[in-house]
Amino acid sequence: MATDNLIAKLYESPKTILTTKDIALIWKETNKVNLLSKIKYYAKQGSLIRLTRGVFAKSNEYDLKELATSIYTPSYISFETILREAGIIFQHHDAVFVAGPYPITKKIGDHLITFRKLKDSILYNGLGIKQEKNYSIATPERAFLDTIYLSPKFYFDNLRSINWETCFELVKIYNNKQLIKRLATYQKYVQ
């Protein structure tokens, strides 16, 4: 394949963020040394923007949520990010909050991405997670449960939009009796 076509192939992808694995699949490159040297060449040319180790953008117009979920897998957007968008909390946070395998905050450019660790049995369970654009995102109910699982005394501004029936179905994946009690307490508070 001519090298001129390699960048064109990347731009055919709907993704705004590409990992080294994504690029290898698009370019059909199985030789890791060749892959990394090509990536390095195009990053130096400015055709790819290196955001963090193994994660690249095609341009500065990338999707922040897509970036957040590309850093570690599995991961999905959750916690305050979803709760604010759903009107459940009103506080603005500059960071994007992500459920992932490691508890860490990363600063990439002007963006803060905060990962909160959930145990694998929860993280790998797809209930209450939907695929949106090129990333995974929690439903408001899943984000609510993730939040009270890790922060038992979290303050919520408006719980009226929560579907309690869905919450009581989803809470089973956490396998935590205290969480079920907490959920019932929050439900009682709203009614």
C-alpha positions as CSV (number, residue, x, y, z in Angstrom):
1,M,0.0,0.0,0.0
2,A,1.4,3.4,-0.9
3,T,2.2,5.5,2.1
4,D,0.1,8.4,0.7
5,N,-3.0,6.2,1.2
6,L,-2.2,5.4,4.9
7,I,-3.5,8.7,6.2
8,A,-6.4,8.7,3.8
9,K,-7.4,5.3,5.3
10,L,-7.4,6.8,8.8
11,Y,-9.6,9.6,7.7
12,E,-12.2,7.1,6.3
13,S,-12.7,5.9,9.9
14,P,-15.5,7.7,11.7
15,K,-13.4,7.8,14.9
16,T,-11.8,11.0,16.0
17,I,-9.4,9.2,18.3
18,L,-7.3,6.2,17.2
19,T,-5.3,3.9,19.4
20,T,-2.2,2.0,18.1
21,K,-4.5,-1.1,17.8
22,D,-7.0,0.9,15.7
23,I,-4.3,2.1,13.4
24,A,-2.8,-1.4,13.0
25,L,-6.2,-2.7,12.0
26,I,-6.9,0.1,9.6
27,W,-3.5,-0.2,7.9
28,K,-3.5,-4.0,8.2
29,E,0.0,-3.8,9.6
30,T,1.0,-6.8,11.7
31,N,4.7,-5.9,12.1
32,K,4.8,-3.9,15.3
33,V,8.2,-2.2,14.5
34,N,6.9,-1.1,11.1
35,L,3.6,0.1,12.6
36,L,5.4,2.2,15.3
37,S,7.8,3.7,12.9
38,K,5.0,4.7,10.5
39,I,3.0,6.2,13.4
40,K,6.1,8.1,14.6
41,Y,6.7,9.4,11.1
42,Y,3.1,10.7,10.6
43,A,3.1,12.2,14.1
44,K,6.3,14.1,13.3
45,Q,4.7,15.2,10.0
46,G,1.7,16.5,11.9
47,S,-0.8,14.1,10.2
48,L,-1.4,12.4,13.6
49,I,-1.5,14.2,17.0
50,R,-0.1,12.1,19.9
51,L,-2.3,12.8,22.9
52,T,-0.9,10.2,25.3
53,R,0.9,6.9,25.0
54,G,-0.7,4.8,22.2
55,V,-3.6,7.3,21.7
56,F,-3.7,9.7,18.7
57,A,-6.1,12.2,17.2
58,K,-6.6,12.9,13.5
59,S,-7.0,16.6,14.3
60,N,-7.5,19.0,17.2
61,E,-11.3,18.6,16.7
62,Y,-11.6,15.3,18.5
63,D,-14.4,14.1,20.8
64,L,-13.3,14.3,24.5
65,K,-15.5,11.5,25.6
66,E,-14.0,9.3,22.9
67,L,-10.5,10.2,24.1
68,A,-11.5,9.4,27.7
69,T,-12.7,5.9,26.9
70,S,-9.7,5.2,24.5
71,I,-7.1,5.5,27.2
72,Y,-8.0,2.3,29.1
73,T,-10.2,-0.6,28.2
74,P,-12.7,-1.4,29.3
75,S,-14.1,2.0,30.3
76,Y,-17.2,4.0,30.0
77,I,-18.3,7.6,30.7
78,S,-20.2,7.7,34.1
79,F,-20.4,9.4,37.5
80,E,-20.7,13.2,37.6
81,T,-20.4,13.6,33.8
82,I,-23.6,11.7,33.2
83,L,-25.4,12.9,36.3
84,R,-24.8,16.5,35.3
85,E,-26.0,15.9,31.8
86,A,-29.2,14.2,33.1
87,G,-29.9,17.1,35.5
88,I,-29.4,14.9,38.6
89,I,-26.6,17.1,39.9
90,F,-26.1,20.8,39.1
91,Q,-22.4,21.3,40.0
92,H,-20.2,21.8,37.1
93,H,-16.9,19.8,37.0
94,D,-14.2,20.5,34.5
95,A,-13.1,16.8,34.4
96,V,-14.7,14.0,32.4
97,F,-15.5,11.1,34.8
98,V,-14.9,7.6,33.6
99,A,-15.4,4.1,35.1
100,G,-12.2,2.2,34.4
101,P,-9.7,-0.4,35.6
102,Y,-7.5,2.1,37.4
103,P,-8.0,5.1,39.7
104,I,-6.1,7.9,38.1
105,T,-6.5,11.5,36.9
106,K,-4.9,12.4,33.6
107,K,-4.4,15.8,32.1
108,I,-4.3,15.8,28.3
109,G,-3.9,19.2,26.8
110,D,-6.4,21.4,28.6
111,H,-8.6,18.4,29.6
112,L,-8.9,16.5,32.9
113,I,-10.0,12.9,32.8
114,T,-10.7,11.2,36.1
115,F,-10.9,7.5,36.2
116,R,-12.6,5.7,39.1
117,K,-11.9,2.0,39.6
118,L,-14.7,-0.4,39.6
119,K,-14.2,-4.1,40.2
120,D,-14.0,-6.2,37.0
121,S,-17.4,-8.0,37.6
122,I,-19.1,-4.5,37.4
123,L,-16.8,-3.0,34.8
124,Y,-17.3,-5.8,32.3
125,N,-21.1,-6.0,32.8
126,G,-22.8,-4.2,30.0
127,L,-26.2,-3.6,31.7
128,G,-27.0,0.1,31.8
129,I,-24.2,0.9,29.3
130,K,-25.0,2.1,25.8
131,Q,-22.8,2.6,22.8
132,E,-22.9,6.2,21.6
133,K,-20.9,7.5,18.7
134,N,-17.5,5.9,19.3
135,Y,-17.6,5.3,23.0
136,S,-19.5,3.6,25.8
137,I,-21.6,5.7,28.2
138,A,-23.7,4.8,31.3
139,T,-27.4,5.5,31.5
140,P,-28.3,7.9,34.3
141,E,-29.4,5.0,36.4
142,R,-26.1,3.2,36.0
143,A,-24.1,6.4,36.7
144,F,-26.3,6.9,39.8
145,L,-25.5,3.4,41.1
146,D,-21.8,3.7,40.2
147,T,-21.7,6.9,42.2
148,I,-23.4,5.6,45.3
149,Y,-21.4,2.4,45.1
150,L,-18.1,4.4,45.5
151,S,-19.5,7.4,47.4
152,P,-22.2,6.3,49.9
153,K,-23.1,9.8,51.1
154,F,-23.0,11.6,47.7
155,Y,-25.4,14.6,47.5
156,F,-27.8,14.7,44.5
157,D,-29.8,17.8,43.6
158,N,-32.7,16.2,41.7
159,L,-33.5,12.5,41.7
160,R,-37.0,12.9,40.1
161,S,-35.8,11.7,36.7
162,I,-34.3,8.4,38.1
163,N,-36.2,5.3,37.0
164,W,-36.2,3.4,40.3
165,E,-37.4,0.1,38.8
166,T,-34.4,0.1,36.4
167,C,-32.1,0.9,39.4
168,F,-33.4,-2.1,41.4
169,E,-32.7,-4.3,38.4
170,L,-29.2,-2.9,37.8
171,V,-28.2,-3.0,41.5
172,K,-27.9,-6.8,41.3
173,I,-24.7,-6.6,39.2
174,Y,-22.9,-4.9,42.1
175,N,-23.5,-7.9,44.4
176,N,-23.6,-5.6,47.4
177,K,-26.3,-5.7,50.1
178,Q,-25.3,-2.3,51.5
179,L,-25.8,-0.7,48.1
180,I,-29.3,-2.1,47.9
181,K,-30.1,-0.5,51.3
182,R,-28.5,2.8,50.1
183,L,-30.6,2.7,47.0
184,A,-33.8,2.1,49.0
185,T,-32.9,5.1,51.3
186,Y,-32.4,7.4,48.3
187,Q,-35.7,6.2,46.8
188,K,-37.5,6.9,50.1
189,Y,-36.0,10.4,50.2
190,V,-37.5,11.3,46.8
191,Q,-41.0,10.0,47.5
